[in-house]
């Protein structure tokens, strides 16, 4: 299968991939979104029924640490 995200500049294609990078690169949110967002910014991943929600405060923090952290085997470039 081949998938493509297309669109004009500035519509968020790179942002989607930067967020998805969190699944294979632990520090992605801190690196790519350090100065982006405010206290209402939330990112939620759901994989195989497991859910992780990350909230932007001064730094990114995960809600509900009693749940397993979602990570996928893969590489990030």
N, CA, C and O atoms as a CHARMM CRD file, in Angstrom:
* protein
*
  308
    1    1 UNK  N      0.84300  -1.18100   0.00000 PROA 1      0.00000
    2    1 UNK  CA     0.00000   0.00000   0.00000 PROA 1      0.00000
    3    1 UNK  C      0.88400   1.23800   0.00000 PROA 1      0.00000
    4    1 UNK  O      1.99000   1.22900   0.54100 PROA 1      0.00000
    5    2 UNK  N      0.40200   2.26000  -0.58900 PROA 2      0.00000
    6    2 UNK  CA     1.09500   3.53400  -0.64100 PROA 2      0.00000
    7    2 UNK  C      0.12100   4.61200  -0.18600 PROA 2      0.00000
    8    2 UNK  O     -0.99600   4.70300  -0.69500 PROA 2      0.00000
    9    3 UNK  N      0.54400   5.42200   0.77000 PROA 3      0.00000
   10    3 UNK  CA    -0.27600   6.51100   1.27400 PROA 3      0.00000
   11    3 UNK  C      0.45100   7.82300   1.04600 PROA 3      0.00000
   12    3 UNK  O      1.68100   7.87000   1.07500 PROA 3      0.00000
   13    4 UNK  N     -0.29200   8.87100   0.82400 PROA 4      0.00000
   14    4 UNK  CA     0.30700  10.19000   0.61900 PROA 4      0.00000
   15    4 UNK  C     -0.53600  11.23700   1.33000 PROA 4      0.00000
   16    4 UNK  O     -1.76500  11.20500   1.27600 PROA 4      0.00000
   17    5 UNK  N      0.13800  12.16000   1.99200 PROA 5      0.00000
   18    5 UNK  CA    -0.51000  13.35600   2.52700 PROA 5      0.00000
   19    5 UNK  C     -0.13600  14.49200   1.60400 PROA 5      0.00000
   20    5 UNK  O      1.04500  14.77800   1.40700 PROA 5      0.00000
   21    6 UNK  N     -1.11500  15.12700   1.04900 PROA 6      0.00000
   22    6 UNK  CA    -0.83900  16.21900   0.12900 PROA 6      0.00000
   23    6 UNK  C     -1.61700  17.45400   0.56100 PROA 6      0.00000
   24    6 UNK  O     -2.60400  17.36000   1.29100 PROA 6      0.00000
   25    7 UNK  N     -1.16900  18.58300   0.11000 PROA 7      0.00000
   26    7 UNK  CA    -1.87800  19.81700   0.39900 PROA 7      0.00000
   27    7 UNK  C     -0.95500  21.00200   0.23500 PROA 7      0.00000
   28    7 UNK  O      0.25000  20.85900   0.02500 PROA 7      0.00000
   29    8 UNK  N     -1.54100  22.15700   0.33400 PROA 8      0.00000
   30    8 UNK  CA    -0.79700  23.39600   0.19300 PROA 8      0.00000
   31    8 UNK  C      0.14100  23.58400   1.38300 PROA 8      0.00000
   32    8 UNK  O     -0.01000  22.93400   2.41700 PROA 8      0.00000
   33    9 UNK  N      1.10100  24.47400   1.22100 PROA 9      0.00000
   34    9 UNK  CA     2.00100  24.80200   2.32400 PROA 9      0.00000
   35    9 UNK  C      1.20600  25.38900   3.48800 PROA 9      0.00000
   36    9 UNK  O      0.26800  26.16400   3.29700 PROA 9      0.00000
   37   10 UNK  N      1.60900  24.99600   4.70400 PROA 10     0.00000
   38   10 UNK  CA     1.01800  25.58300   5.89500 PROA 10     0.00000
   39   10 UNK  C     -0.25900  24.93300   6.38500 PROA 10     0.00000
   40   10 UNK  O     -0.89200  25.46500   7.29700 PROA 10     0.00000
   41   11 UNK  N     -0.66900  23.79700   5.81600 PROA 11     0.00000
   42   11 UNK  CA    -1.91700  23.17500   6.26500 PROA 11     0.00000
   43   11 UNK  C     -1.71300  22.12900   7.35400 PROA 11     0.00000
   44   11 UNK  O     -2.69400  21.62400   7.89900 PROA 11     0.00000
   45   12 UNK  N     -0.45400  21.78500   7.69100 PROA 12     0.00000
   46   12 UNK  CA    -0.19700  20.89400   8.81300 PROA 12     0.00000
   47   12 UNK  C      0.34900  19.51900   8.49100 PROA 12     0.00000
   48   12 UNK  O      0.38100  18.65700   9.36900 PROA 12     0.00000
   49   13 UNK  N      0.77900  19.28700   7.26700 PROA 13     0.00000
   50   13 UNK  CA     1.31800  17.97400   6.90400 PROA 13     0.00000
   51   13 UNK  C      2.52200  17.60700   7.77100 PROA 13     0.00000
   52   13 UNK  O      2.58100  16.50500   8.31700 PROA 13     0.00000
   53   14 UNK  N      3.46600  18.51000   7.89900 PROA 14     0.00000
   54   14 UNK  CA     4.66100  18.24500   8.70900 PROA 14     0.00000
   55   14 UNK  C      4.31900  18.11700  10.17900 PROA 14     0.00000
   56   14 UNK  O      4.95500  17.33600  10.88800 PROA 14     0.00000
   57   15 UNK  N      3.34400  18.85100  10.65400 PROA 15     0.00000
   58   15 UNK  CA     2.92200  18.76500  12.05600 PROA 15     0.00000
   59   15 UNK  C      2.38300  17.38100  12.37300 PROA 15     0.00000
   60   15 UNK  O      2.67300  16.83000  13.43500 PROA 15     0.00000
   61   16 UNK  N      1.60600  16.81900  11.46800 PROA 16     0.00000
   62   16 UNK  CA     1.07700  15.46600  11.68100 PROA 16     0.00000
   63   16 UNK  C      2.22100  14.47500  11.85400 PROA 16     0.00000
   64   16 UNK  O      2.18500  13.64400  12.76200 PROA 16     0.00000
   65   17 UNK  N      3.22800  14.55200  11.00300 PROA 17     0.00000
   66   17 UNK  CA     4.33800  13.60900  11.10700 PROA 17     0.00000
   67   17 UNK  C      5.19000  13.86300  12.34200 PROA 17     0.00000
   68   17 UNK  O      5.71000  12.91400  12.92900 PROA 17     0.00000
   69   18 UNK  N      5.34600  15.09800  12.74600 PROA 18     0.00000
   70   18 UNK  CA     6.09700  15.40200  13.96800 PROA 18     0.00000
   71   18 UNK  C      5.38300  14.82600  15.18600 PROA 18     0.00000
   72   18 UNK  O      6.03600  14.31300  16.09500 PROA 18     0.00000
   73   19 UNK  N      4.06900  14.90100  15.21800 PROA 19     0.00000
   74   19 UNK  CA     3.30700  14.31100  16.32600 PROA 19     0.00000
   75   19 UNK  C      3.42200  12.79200  16.28900 PROA 19     0.00000
   76   19 UNK  O      3.65300  12.16900  17.32500 PROA 19     0.00000
   77   20 UNK  N      3.26800  12.19300  15.12900 PROA 20     0.00000
   78   20 UNK  CA     3.37900  10.73900  15.01400 PROA 20     0.00000
   79   20 UNK  C      4.78000  10.24500  15.35900 PROA 20     0.00000
   80   20 UNK  O      4.94500   9.09700  15.77200 PROA 20     0.00000
   81   21 UNK  N      5.78700  11.09500  15.19600 PROA 21     0.00000
   82   21 UNK  CA     7.15700  10.71200  15.55300 PROA 21     0.00000
   83   21 UNK  C      7.25600  10.33200  17.01900 PROA 21     0.00000
   84   21 UNK  O      8.13300   9.55100  17.39000 PROA 21     0.00000
   85   22 UNK  N      6.37800  10.86500  17.86400 PROA 22     0.00000
   86   22 UNK  CA     6.38800  10.54900  19.30100 PROA 22     0.00000
   87   22 UNK  C      6.25900   9.04900  19.53600 PROA 22     0.00000
   88   22 UNK  O      6.76600   8.53200  20.53200 PROA 22     0.00000
   89   23 UNK  N      5.59900   8.36200  18.64800 PROA 23     0.00000
   90   23 UNK  CA     5.39600   6.92700  18.82400 PROA 23     0.00000
   91   23 UNK  C      6.67300   6.11600  18.66400 PROA 23     0.00000
   92   23 UNK  O      6.76000   5.00600  19.18900 PROA 23     0.00000
   93   24 UNK  N      7.66600   6.64300  17.95100 PROA 24     0.00000
   94   24 UNK  CA     8.92700   5.92000  17.76900 PROA 24     0.00000
   95   24 UNK  C     10.12400   6.67400  18.33300 PROA 24     0.00000
   96   24 UNK  O     11.20900   6.10500  18.45600 PROA 24     0.00000
   97   25 UNK  N      9.94500   7.93100  18.67200 PROA 25     0.00000
   98   25 UNK  CA    11.03200   8.75400  19.19300 PROA 25     0.00000
   99   25 UNK  C     10.53000   9.43900  20.46600 PROA 25     0.00000
  100   25 UNK  O      9.72600  10.36900  20.40400 PROA 25     0.00000
  101   26 UNK  N     11.00600   8.97700  21.60400 PROA 26     0.00000
  102   26 UNK  CA    10.49300   9.39700  22.90700 PROA 26     0.00000
  103   26 UNK  C     10.47900  10.91400  23.10300 PROA 26     0.00000
  104   26 UNK  O      9.54000  11.43400  23.70500 PROA 26     0.00000
  105   27 UNK  N     11.47300  11.62900  22.62100 PROA 27     0.00000
  106   27 UNK  CA    11.58500  13.06000  22.87000 PROA 27     0.00000
  107   27 UNK  C     10.96000  13.96000  21.81800 PROA 27     0.00000
  108   27 UNK  O     11.21300  15.16500  21.82400 PROA 27     0.00000
  109   28 UNK  N     10.15300  13.41500  20.91600 PROA 28     0.00000
  110   28 UNK  CA     9.63900  14.19400  19.78400 PROA 28     0.00000
  111   28 UNK  C      8.81700  15.40500  20.21600 PROA 28     0.00000
  112   28 UNK  O      9.01900  16.49800  19.68600 PROA 28     0.00000
  113   29 UNK  N      7.90700  15.24300  21.15200 PROA 29     0.00000
  114   29 UNK  CA     7.06900  16.37800  21.54700 PROA 29     0.00000
  115   29 UNK  C      7.90500  17.48700  22.16200 PROA 29     0.00000
  116   29 UNK  O      7.69800  18.66700  21.88000 PROA 29     0.00000
  117   30 UNK  N      8.85400  17.09400  23.00700 PROA 30     0.00000
  118   30 UNK  CA     9.71100  18.09000  23.65000 PROA 30     0.00000
  119   30 UNK  C     10.59000  18.81000  22.62200 PROA 30     0.00000
  120   30 UNK  O     10.83200  20.01200  22.73500 PROA 30     0.00000
  121   31 UNK  N     11.06000  18.06600  21.62300 PROA 31     0.00000
  122   31 UNK  CA    11.95100  18.66000  20.63500 PROA 31     0.00000
  123   31 UNK  C     11.21400  19.54200  19.63600 PROA 31     0.00000
  124   31 UNK  O     11.63700  20.66700  19.37000 PROA 31     0.00000
  125   32 UNK  N     10.11600  19.04000  19.08200 PROA 32     0.00000
  126   32 UNK  CA     9.45900  19.73900  17.98200 PROA 32     0.00000
  127   32 UNK  C      8.38200  20.71700  18.42300 PROA 32     0.00000
  128   32 UNK  O      8.01400  21.61300  17.66200 PROA 32     0.00000
  129   33 UNK  N      7.86900  20.56200  19.64000 PROA 33     0.00000
  130   33 UNK  CA     6.77800  21.42000  20.09500 PROA 33     0.00000
  131   33 UNK  C      7.09900  22.08300  21.42800 PROA 33     0.00000
  132   33 UNK  O      6.19300  22.37900  22.20800 PROA 33     0.00000
  133   34 UNK  N      8.35400  22.31400  21.69000 PROA 34     0.00000
  134   34 UNK  CA     8.78400  22.94800  22.93500 PROA 34     0.00000
  135   34 UNK  C      8.13200  24.31700  23.12700 PROA 34     0.00000
  136   34 UNK  O      7.69200  24.64700  24.22800 PROA 34     0.00000
  137   35 UNK  N      8.07100  25.10300  22.07100 PROA 35     0.00000
  138   35 UNK  CA     7.54500  26.46400  22.16000 PROA 35     0.00000
  139   35 UNK  C      6.17300  26.61400  21.51300 PROA 35     0.00000
  140   35 UNK  O      5.69100  27.73200  21.33300 PROA 35     0.00000
  141   36 UNK  N      5.55100  25.51000  21.16800 PROA 36     0.00000
  142   36 UNK  CA     4.24700  25.55100  20.50700 PROA 36     0.00000
  143   36 UNK  C      3.16200  25.12000  21.47600 PROA 36     0.00000
  144   36 UNK  O      3.40200  24.30800  22.37000 PROA 36     0.00000
  145   37 UNK  N      1.97900  25.66100  21.29700 PROA 37     0.00000
  146   37 UNK  CA     0.83200  25.26600  22.09500 PROA 37     0.00000
  147   37 UNK  C      0.74400  26.03400  23.39900 PROA 37     0.00000
  148   37 UNK  O      1.63800  26.80100  23.75600 PROA 37     0.00000
  149   38 UNK  N     -0.35500  25.80900  24.10000 PROA 38     0.00000
  150   38 UNK  CA    -0.56800  26.42000  25.40900 PROA 38     0.00000
  151   38 UNK  C     -1.13900  25.35300  26.34700 PROA 38     0.00000
  152   38 UNK  O     -1.15100  24.17100  26.00400 PROA 38     0.00000
  153   39 UNK  N     -1.60400  25.75700  27.50800 PROA 39     0.00000
  154   39 UNK  CA    -2.07500  24.79500  28.50900 PROA 39     0.00000
  155   39 UNK  C     -3.31200  24.01200  28.07500 PROA 39     0.00000
  156   39 UNK  O     -3.67100  23.02700  28.72000 PROA 39     0.00000
  157   40 UNK  N     -3.96500  24.43100  27.00200 PROA 40     0.00000
  158   40 UNK  CA    -5.13200  23.68800  26.52000 PROA 40     0.00000
  159   40 UNK  C     -4.76400  22.69100  25.42300 PROA 40     0.00000
  160   40 UNK  O     -5.63200  21.97100  24.93000 PROA 40     0.00000
  161   41 UNK  N     -3.47600  22.63900  25.03100 PROA 41     0.00000
  162   41 UNK  CA    -3.04100  21.75400  23.95600 PROA 41     0.00000
  163   41 UNK  C     -2.92700  20.32300  24.47000 PROA 41     0.00000
  164   41 UNK  O     -2.26700  20.06000  25.47500 PROA 41     0.00000
  165   42 UNK  N     -3.58200  19.40200  23.76300 PROA 42     0.00000
  166   42 UNK  CA    -3.57700  17.98500  24.13800 PROA 42     0.00000
  167   42 UNK  C     -3.37100  17.15600  22.87200 PROA 42     0.00000
  168   42 UNK  O     -3.87200  17.49500  21.80000 PROA 42     0.00000
  169   43 UNK  N     -2.63000  16.07200  23.01900 PROA 43     0.00000
  170   43 UNK  CA    -2.44900  15.10400  21.93600 PROA 43     0.00000
  171   43 UNK  C     -2.77600  13.74200  22.51300 PROA 43     0.00000
  172   43 UNK  O     -2.22900  13.35700  23.54600 PROA 43     0.00000
  173   44 UNK  N     -3.66400  13.00700  21.85400 PROA 44     0.00000
  174   44 UNK  CA    -4.06000  11.68500  22.33000 PROA 44     0.00000
  175   44 UNK  C     -3.74700  10.65400  21.25600 PROA 44     0.00000
  176   44 UNK  O     -4.10700  10.82200  20.09100 PROA 44     0.00000
  177   45 UNK  N     -3.06700   9.58000  21.66600 PROA 45     0.00000
  178   45 UNK  CA    -2.79500   8.43400  20.80400 PROA 45     0.00000
  179   45 UNK  C     -3.63200   7.27000  21.32100 PROA 45     0.00000
  180   45 UNK  O     -3.70400   7.04900  22.53000 PROA 45     0.00000
  181   46 UNK  N     -4.25900   6.52900  20.42400 PROA 46     0.00000
  182   46 UNK  CA    -4.97300   5.30400  20.78200 PROA 46     0.00000
  183   46 UNK  C     -4.48100   4.21600  19.84700 PROA 46     0.00000
  184   46 UNK  O     -4.64400   4.30600  18.63000 PROA 46     0.00000
  185   47 UNK  N     -3.87300   3.17700  20.43000 PROA 47     0.00000
  186   47 UNK  CA    -3.35700   2.05700  19.65000 PROA 47     0.00000
  187   47 UNK  C     -3.77400   0.77200  20.35400 PROA 47     0.00000
  188   47 UNK  O     -3.44200   0.55900  21.52000 PROA 47     0.00000
  189   48 UNK  N     -4.50100  -0.07900  19.64300 PROA 48     0.00000
  190   48 UNK  CA    -4.94700  -1.37400  20.18600 PROA 48     0.00000
  191   48 UNK  C     -5.64900  -1.21500  21.53500 PROA 48     0.00000
  192   48 UNK  O     -5.42500  -2.01300  22.44500 PROA 48     0.00000
  193   49 UNK  N     -6.48200  -0.20900  21.66900 PROA 49     0.00000
  194   49 UNK  CA    -7.24200   0.00100  22.89700 PROA 49     0.00000
  195   49 UNK  C     -6.47800   0.69700  24.00800 PROA 49     0.00000
  196   49 UNK  O     -7.08000   1.06500  25.01700 PROA 49     0.00000
  197   50 UNK  N     -5.18200   0.88800  23.86300 PROA 50     0.00000
  198   50 UNK  CA    -4.37400   1.60300  24.85000 PROA 50     0.00000
  199   50 UNK  C     -4.36400   3.07800  24.45900 PROA 50     0.00000
  200   50 UNK  O     -4.16800   3.41000  23.29000 PROA 50     0.00000
  201   51 UNK  N     -4.57700   3.96300  25.43700 PROA 51     0.00000
  202   51 UNK  CA    -4.67300   5.39000  25.15500 PROA 51     0.00000
  203   51 UNK  C     -3.66700   6.17500  25.98500 PROA 51     0.00000
  204   51 UNK  O     -3.56200   5.98000  27.19600 PROA 51     0.00000
  205   52 UNK  N     -2.93700   7.05200  25.33500 PROA 52     0.00000
  206   52 UNK  CA    -2.02600   7.99200  26.01000 PROA 52     0.00000
  207   52 UNK  C     -2.42400   9.39300  25.61000 PROA 52     0.00000
  208   52 UNK  O     -2.59000   9.68200  24.42500 PROA 52     0.00000
  209   53 UNK  N     -2.57700  10.26500  26.58800 PROA 53     0.00000
  210   53 UNK  CA    -2.85100  11.66900  26.32700 PROA 53     0.00000
  211   53 UNK  C     -1.71100  12.49700  26.88400 PROA 53     0.00000
  212   53 UNK  O     -1.33200  12.35100  28.04600 PROA 53     0.00000
  213   54 UNK  N     -1.17200  13.36000  26.05400 PROA 54     0.00000
  214   54 UNK  CA    -0.08900  14.26700  26.42600 PROA 54     0.00000
  215   54 UNK  C     -0.65800  15.67200  26.50200 PROA 54     0.00000
  216   54 UNK  O     -1.40700  16.09500  25.62200 PROA 54     0.00000
  217   55 UNK  N     -0.29900  16.39500  27.56100 PROA 55     0.00000
  218   55 UNK  CA    -0.81700  17.73700  27.80800 PROA 55     0.00000
  219   55 UNK  C      0.35700  18.69800  27.88300 PROA 55     0.00000
  220   55 UNK  O      1.38500  18.40400  28.49300 PROA 55     0.00000
  221   56 UNK  N      0.18500  19.84700  27.25300 PROA 56     0.00000
  222   56 UNK  CA     1.22700  20.87600  27.29100 PROA 56     0.00000
  223   56 UNK  C      0.98600  21.75100  28.51500 PROA 56     0.00000
  224   56 UNK  O     -0.04500  22.41700  28.61400 PROA 56     0.00000
  225   57 UNK  N      1.92900  21.74800  29.43800 PROA 57     0.00000
  226   57 UNK  CA     1.92700  22.73100  30.51900 PROA 57     0.00000
  227   57 UNK  C      3.21900  23.50500  30.30800 PROA 57     0.00000
  228   57 UNK  O      3.43800  24.00300  29.20400 PROA 57     0.00000
  229   58 UNK  N      4.06600  23.63100  31.28400 PROA 58     0.00000
  230   58 UNK  CA     5.37900  24.22400  31.00200 PROA 58     0.00000
  231   58 UNK  C      6.15700  23.30200  30.07800 PROA 58     0.00000
  232   58 UNK  O      6.83800  23.75800  29.16000 PROA 58     0.00000
  233   59 UNK  N      6.05200  22.01800  30.32300 PROA 59     0.00000
  234   59 UNK  CA     6.62000  20.98500  29.46100 PROA 59     0.00000
  235   59 UNK  C      5.51300  19.99000  29.15800 PROA 59     0.00000
  236   59 UNK  O      4.46200  20.02500  29.79600 PROA 59     0.00000
  237   60 UNK  N      5.73000  19.11400  28.20500 PROA 60     0.00000
  238   60 UNK  CA     4.75000  18.07200  27.91000 PROA 60     0.00000
  239   60 UNK  C      4.74900  17.06100  29.04000 PROA 60     0.00000
  240   60 UNK  O      5.81100  16.67500  29.53000 PROA 60     0.00000
  241   61 UNK  N      3.56500  16.62700  29.45800 PROA 61     0.00000
  242   61 UNK  CA     3.44500  15.58000  30.46000 PROA 61     0.00000
  243   61 UNK  C      2.31300  14.64900  30.05000 PROA 61     0.00000
  244   61 UNK  O      1.34600  15.05400  29.40500 PROA 61     0.00000
  245   62 UNK  N      2.46400  13.40300  30.44000 PROA 62     0.00000
  246   62 UNK  CA     1.45000  12.41900  30.09100 PROA 62     0.00000
  247   62 UNK  C      0.44400  12.29600  31.21600 PROA 62     0.00000
  248   62 UNK  O      0.82500  12.21700  32.38400 PROA 62     0.00000
  249   63 UNK  N     -0.82200  12.28000  30.88400 PROA 63     0.00000
  250   63 UNK  CA    -1.86100  12.01800  31.86300 PROA 63     0.00000
  251   63 UNK  C     -1.93300  10.51600  32.09600 PROA 63     0.00000
  252   63 UNK  O     -1.56500   9.73200  31.22100 PROA 63     0.00000
  253   64 UNK  N     -2.39700  10.11700  33.25400 PROA 64     0.00000
  254   64 UNK  CA    -2.68000   8.71100  33.55400 PROA 64     0.00000
  255   64 UNK  C     -1.46200   7.80900  33.40300 PROA 64     0.00000
  256   64 UNK  O     -1.43400   6.92500  32.54700 PROA 64     0.00000
  257   65 UNK  N     -0.46700   8.03800  34.23500 PROA 65     0.00000
  258   65 UNK  CA     0.75800   7.23700  34.16500 PROA 65     0.00000
  259   65 UNK  C      0.54200   5.76800  34.52500 PROA 65     0.00000
  260   65 UNK  O      1.42900   4.94000  34.31300 PROA 65     0.00000
  261   66 UNK  N     -0.61600   5.44500  35.06100 PROA 66     0.00000
  262   66 UNK  CA    -0.87600   4.04500  35.37600 PROA 66     0.00000
  263   66 UNK  C     -1.08000   3.20800  34.11100 PROA 66     0.00000
  264   66 UNK  O     -1.04000   1.97900  34.16800 PROA 66     0.00000
  265   67 UNK  N     -1.29500   3.85400  32.99500 PROA 67     0.00000
  266   67 UNK  CA    -1.43400   3.15200  31.71600 PROA 67     0.00000
  267   67 UNK  C     -0.06200   2.97800  31.08500 PROA 67     0.00000
  268   67 UNK  O      0.85300   3.76700  31.32100 PROA 67     0.00000
  269   68 UNK  N      0.06400   1.93100  30.27800 PROA 68     0.00000
  270   68 UNK  CA     1.32800   1.69500  29.58400 PROA 68     0.00000
  271   68 UNK  C      1.59000   2.79200  28.56600 PROA 68     0.00000
  272   68 UNK  O      0.66800   3.30900  27.93500 PROA 68     0.00000
  273   69 UNK  N      2.86700   3.14000  28.41700 PROA 69     0.00000
  274   69 UNK  CA     3.25900   4.11400  27.39800 PROA 69     0.00000
  275   69 UNK  C      3.18400   3.44800  26.03600 PROA 69     0.00000
  276   69 UNK  O      3.66500   2.32800  25.86000 PROA 69     0.00000
  277   70 UNK  N      2.59000   4.12300  25.08600 PROA 70     0.00000
  278   70 UNK  CA     2.49200   3.59400  23.73200 PROA 70     0.00000
  279   70 UNK  C      3.77200   3.93400  22.98400 PROA 70     0.00000
  280   70 UNK  O      4.15900   5.09900  22.89100 PROA 70     0.00000
  281   71 UNK  N      4.41400   2.91900  22.46000 PROA 71     0.00000
  282   71 UNK  CA     5.55500   3.14500  21.57400 PROA 71     0.00000
  283   71 UNK  C      5.55500   2.03400  20.54200 PROA 71     0.00000
  284   71 UNK  O      5.13400   0.91100  20.82000 PROA 71     0.00000
  285   72 UNK  N      6.02200   2.34900  19.37200 PROA 72     0.00000
  286   72 UNK  CA     6.06700   1.39300  18.27400 PROA 72     0.00000
  287   72 UNK  C      7.50300   1.15800  17.87400 PROA 72     0.00000
  288   72 UNK  O      8.32800   2.06800  17.94000 PROA 72     0.00000
  289   73 UNK  N      7.80700  -0.05900  17.45800 PROA 73     0.00000
  290   73 UNK  CA     9.13200  -0.34100  16.93200 PROA 73     0.00000
  291   73 UNK  C      9.23900   0.32500  15.57000 PROA 73     0.00000
  292   73 UNK  O      8.38500   0.13100  14.70500 PROA 73     0.00000
  293   74 UNK  N     10.25200   1.08100  15.39100 PROA 74     0.00000
  294   74 UNK  CA    10.43300   1.76400  14.12000 PROA 74     0.00000
  295   74 UNK  C     11.62900   2.68600  14.20200 PROA 74     0.00000
  296   74 UNK  O     12.35900   2.70100  15.19300 PROA 74     0.00000
  297   75 UNK  N     11.81300   3.43300  13.17100 PROA 75     0.00000
  298   75 UNK  CA    12.91500   4.38100  13.13700 PROA 75     0.00000
  299   75 UNK  C     12.37300   5.75800  12.87500 PROA 75     0.00000
  300   75 UNK  O     11.29600   5.91800  12.30200 PROA 75     0.00000
  301   76 UNK  N     13.11700   6.74500  13.29300 PROA 76     0.00000
  302   76 UNK  CA    12.75700   8.12900  13.03400 PROA 76     0.00000
  303   76 UNK  C     13.95900   8.81500  12.45300 PROA 76     0.00000
  304   76 UNK  O     15.06900   8.67500  12.96600 PROA 76     0.00000
  305   77 UNK  N     13.75600   9.54200  11.41000 PROA 77     0.00000
  306   77 UNK  CA    14.86200  10.22000  10.74400 PROA 77     0.00000
  307   77 UNK  C     14.70100  11.71200  10.82400 PROA 77     0.00000
  308   77 UNK  O     15.54300  12.45200  10.31500 PROA 77     0.00000
